[in-house]
Amino acid sequence: MELRAGQVAVVTGAASGIGLAMARRFAAEGMAVVLADVAREPLRAAADELAAQGARVLAHTVDVSVREEVEALADAAYEAFGAVHLLCNNAGVGSGAEGRMWEHDPRDWEWAFAVNIWGVFHGVQCFVPRMLAGGEAGHVVNTSSTDGGVAPLPTASVYAVTKAAVVTMTESLYAHLTAERAPVGASVLFPGPHMLRTGLWESHRNRPERYAKTRPRRTPYRSLEQWEAAMKEAGREVAFTPLEDVAEQVVDGVRAGRFWLLPPAAHTDAQIRARSASMLDRSAPAYLEHFILDPDD
């Protein structure tokens, strides 16, 4: 798919992090951008920033876990711009779960599934039929993670499960679009290859009351800055991938028609090979052993 001025991109989770980086990059291509996020004030600030740079922008407050709100987003996008060419289902949350899986609060799973899986599905169902009806070239990018999408980090198991589901959903979407000979393509995004400075660590601030924990956390939430400081104190330097690089990977991948938006990295490639070998050998997942250290998500 060619990305060019006059096309329209919709990005969920667009008020900060990867979503905002993608929106900035699409706007730089001359595309109109529809920014969707649950955080109202950061969303407005992001929209004002892009509008001040001359972009055509629509900001819409959306909880992607609520289908009616995603339907309203699609209505607003088509009313404002008449078409959607690029859909980025990017909104995501951490779960806030603690302890072993059998100790988790079910509400943590419910919330993570509602946003990370149902949110992507709602985006597909509310936008793709209209994109197909428009008859123009288009593309859907669903954000996954190497945590789950490649191999799970057991200390973040809820998140990993949801991101594994996003990969399978996108594979299925690709197959369905191909079977229809549709002009719309699909890709799955694995942001990286290193850590990212995003709001995922603070996603609990936007947790709806309907998914509130049934019991308080045993330990306080830890910010990215606190986690990074703890790593440095332990003698481990953490590498970060600039968010702008992730956005560039998306633009390059969509233009090239790549399904796997997975940046090359020795660690990730080794995980893929180890997991594949384990499956082919019917052996235990030994590639997880060095992660089994801390029971807390």
Solvent accessible surface area in square Angstrom, and as a share of the most:
residue,aa,sasa,rsa
1,M,41,0.18
2,E,114,0.51
3,L,7,0.03
4,R,135,0.49
5,A,74,0.57
6,G,46,0.44
7,Q,7,0.03
8,V,3,0.02
9,A,0,0.00
10,V,0,0.00
11,V,0,0.00
12,T,7,0.04
13,G,15,0.15
14,A,0,0.00
15,A,9,0.07
16,S,56,0.36
17,G,13,0.12
18,I,20,0.10
19,G,0,0.00
20,L,18,0.09
21,A,6,0.05
22,M,0,0.00
23,A,0,0.00
24,R,99,0.36
25,R,52,0.19
26,F,0,0.00
27,A,19,0.14
28,A,83,0.64
29,E,38,0.17
30,G,37,0.36
31,M,3,0.01
32,A,0,0.00
33,V,0,0.00
34,V,0,0.00
35,L,0,0.00
36,A,1,0.00
37,D,19,0.10
38,V,68,0.39
39,A,18,0.14
40,R,156,0.57
41,E,126,0.57
42,P,65,0.41
43,L,5,0.02
44,R,122,0.45
45,A,62,0.48
46,A,3,0.03
47,A,4,0.03
48,D,74,0.38
49,E,52,0.23
50,L,0,0.00
51,A,55,0.43
52,A,90,0.69
53,Q,129,0.57
54,G,65,0.63
55,A,22,0.17
56,R,122,0.45
57,V,36,0.21
58,L,43,0.22
59,A,22,0.17
60,H,48,0.22
61,T,47,0.27
62,V,3,0.02
63,D,20,0.10
64,V,12,0.07
65,S,16,0.10
66,V,39,0.23
67,R,80,0.29
68,E,114,0.51
69,E,65,0.29
70,V,3,0.01
71,E,67,0.30
72,A,42,0.33
73,L,1,0.00
74,A,1,0.00
75,D,71,0.37
76,A,21,0.16
77,A,0,0.00
78,Y,42,0.16
79,E,154,0.69
80,A,54,0.42
81,F,48,0.20
82,G,55,0.53
83,A,21,0.16
84,V,7,0.04
85,H,14,0.06
86,L,0,0.00
87,L,0,0.00
88,C,0,0.00
89,N,4,0.02
90,N,15,0.08
91,A,19,0.14
92,G,27,0.26
93,V,16,0.09
94,G,17,0.16
95,S,6,0.04
96,G,16,0.16
97,A,0,0.00
98,E,17,0.08
99,G,4,0.03
100,R,105,0.38
101,M,105,0.47
102,W,205,0.72
103,E,77,0.35
104,H,15,0.07
105,D,5,0.03
106,P,87,0.55
107,R,78,0.29
108,D,1,0.00
109,W,57,0.20
110,E,83,0.37
111,W,4,0.01
112,A,0,0.00
113,F,65,0.27
114,A,8,0.06
115,V,12,0.07
116,N,0,0.00
117,I,26,0.13
118,W,132,0.46
119,G,5,0.05
120,V,4,0.02
121,F,68,0.28
122,H,12,0.05
123,G,3,0.02
124,V,22,0.13
125,Q,79,0.35
126,C,12,0.07
127,F,1,0.01
128,V,10,0.05
129,P,74,0.46
130,R,86,0.31
131,M,8,0.03
132,L,64,0.32
133,A,91,0.70
134,G,52,0.50
135,G,53,0.51
136,E,83,0.37
137,A,51,0.40
138,G,3,0.03
139,H,9,0.04
140,V,0,0.00
141,V,0,0.00
142,N,0,0.00
143,T,9,0.05
144,S,2,0.01
145,S,16,0.11
146,T,43,0.25
147,D,24,0.12
148,G,4,0.04
149,G,15,0.14
150,V,11,0.06
151,A,3,0.02
152,P,42,0.26
153,L,62,0.31
154,P,44,0.28
155,T,24,0.14
156,A,23,0.18
157,S,16,0.10
158,V,0,0.00
159,Y,33,0.13
160,A,2,0.01
161,V,59,0.34
162,T,0,0.00
163,K,6,0.02
164,A,41,0.31
165,A,32,0.25
166,V,0,0.00
167,V,14,0.08
168,T,81,0.47
169,M,38,0.17
170,T,0,0.00
171,E,75,0.33
172,S,50,0.32
173,L,16,0.08
174,Y,104,0.39
175,A,53,0.41
176,H,122,0.54
177,L,9,0.05
178,T,78,0.45
179,A,75,0.58
180,E,131,0.59
181,R,216,0.79
182,A,25,0.19
183,P,68,0.43
184,V,6,0.03
185,G,23,0.22
186,A,3,0.02
187,S,0,0.00
188,V,0,0.00
189,L,0,0.00
190,F,2,0.01
191,P,18,0.11
192,G,1,0.01
193,P,53,0.33
194,H,97,0.43
195,M,60,0.27
196,L,28,0.14
197,R,118,0.43
198,T,28,0.17
199,G,32,0.30
200,L,61,0.30
201,W,69,0.24
202,E,40,0.18
203,S,13,0.08
204,H,53,0.24
205,R,174,0.63
206,N,64,0.33
207,R,39,0.14
208,P,27,0.17
209,E,145,0.65
210,R,119,0.44
211,Y,36,0.14
212,A,28,0.21
213,K,51,0.22
214,T,88,0.51
215,R,116,0.42
216,P,121,0.76
217,R,51,0.18
218,R,160,0.58
219,T,63,0.37
220,P,119,0.75
221,Y,71,0.27
222,R,116,0.42
223,S,30,0.19
224,L,8,0.04
225,E,114,0.51
226,Q,102,0.45
227,W,43,0.15
228,E,22,0.10
229,A,57,0.44
230,A,34,0.26
231,M,30,0.13
232,K,105,0.44
233,E,159,0.71
234,A,73,0.56
235,G,67,0.64
236,R,147,0.54
237,E,143,0.64
238,V,32,0.19
239,A,54,0.42
240,F,42,0.18
241,T,7,0.04
242,P,70,0.44
243,L,33,0.17
244,E,111,0.50
245,D,67,0.35
246,V,0,0.00
247,A,1,0.01
248,E,66,0.30
249,Q,43,0.19
250,V,0,0.00
251,V,0,0.00
252,D,64,0.33
253,G,0,0.00
254,V,0,0.00
255,R,91,0.33
256,A,63,0.49
257,G,50,0.48
258,R,116,0.42
259,F,31,0.13
260,W,122,0.43
261,L,7,0.03
262,L,47,0.24
263,P,16,0.10
264,P,119,0.75
265,A,22,0.17
266,A,89,0.69
267,H,108,0.48
268,T,7,0.04
269,D,45,0.23
270,A,54,0.42
271,Q,17,0.07
272,I,65,0.33
273,R,163,0.60
274,A,41,0.32
275,R,86,0.31
276,S,49,0.32
277,A,46,0.35
278,S,13,0.09
279,M,132,0.59
280,L,131,0.65
281,D,101,0.52
282,R,201,0.73
283,S,60,0.39
284,A,78,0.60
285,P,65,0.41
286,A,60,0.46
287,Y,35,0.13
288,L,28,0.14
289,E,120,0.54
290,H,105,0.47
291,F,38,0.16
292,I,104,0.53
293,L,147,0.73
294,D,65,0.34
295,P,51,0.32
296,D,48,0.25
297,D,45,0.23
